[in-house]
Amino acid sequence: MNEYGEEWFYGTSDQAGVFEWFIPCHVKGGGGEAIFAEDKDRQQFLDLLAELITRYQAICYAYCLMDNHYHLLLEIPKANLSQI
């Protein structure tokens, strides 16, 4: 649970016992500094994200890229978030 009382990790289990994770991710630059200076930086990030999602079989339901942080809503069927 975060400081706002929200759960950060949501898990579900189907009848076969397969557990899936739905994870909202919020990542900020240090000290509020920009992590995306230009649109090409955002595009490079999205290209890398697409590659990693394909490689690790994740599903990205939503994203939001801000100058100094980003949000992702991911489903991680194999519980391998640390690799992404």
N, C-alpha and C positions, 0 to 999 in steps of 0.2 A: 504494500500500500504506500502511495506517495504522500507528500505533505498536504495534498488536496483531498485525501481520503479515497482516491481512485485506485482500483486494482490495476497493476501494470501487465499482469500476465493472465490470460484467459485460456483455460484448457477445456477440451471436450473429449469425450470418449464414446466411440460407437459401440454397438453390441458385440463386435468382435474383439473389443479391448484395445483398439488402435487409438492412441492418444494424440491429439493435434493441438498445437499452440497457436493462439492468435495474440500477436504482440504489437502494441503501439510503441514505437520508438521515437524518442525525442533527443536529438544530439545538438549541442551548442558549441560554438567556438569559444576558446578561452577568453575571459574578460569581455565578452560581448563583441569580440572582433569578427569581422566578416570572414566567412569561409568560402563564399562565392563572390569573386570580384566582378566577373563579367558573365554574360550569357554562355560563353563557350565553356566556362567552368561548370555551370549547371548542366550543360549538355554532356560534358565529360563524365560528371557524376552519374547522370542517368544512364549513359552507355555502360559504365562499370556496374551499376546496380542491376541492369538488365542481364549482363553476363553472369553475375553472381547468383541471381534468382534462377536462371536457367541451370547453372552448374549444380546448385544445391537444392533444386526442386522446391523452392519457396514460391509463394503467391503474394504479390503486392496488390492490395485492394485500393490503397490510396497513398498519395505522397503530397507533401507541400514543401517547397524549397524557398527559404527566406534568405536574406543576405547573411545572417549570422547563425542560422540553425536550420534544421530540417526535421520533418515528421514523416514517419512511415507507418503504415498499418500492414503488417506482414502475417501470413499464415505459414508456419514452419512445421510441415508434417513430420519431418524426421528429427525435430528438436536439435537442430544444428546451427543455431543463431550465432554462436561464437565463430563459426567459419565464414559467415557472411559479413 
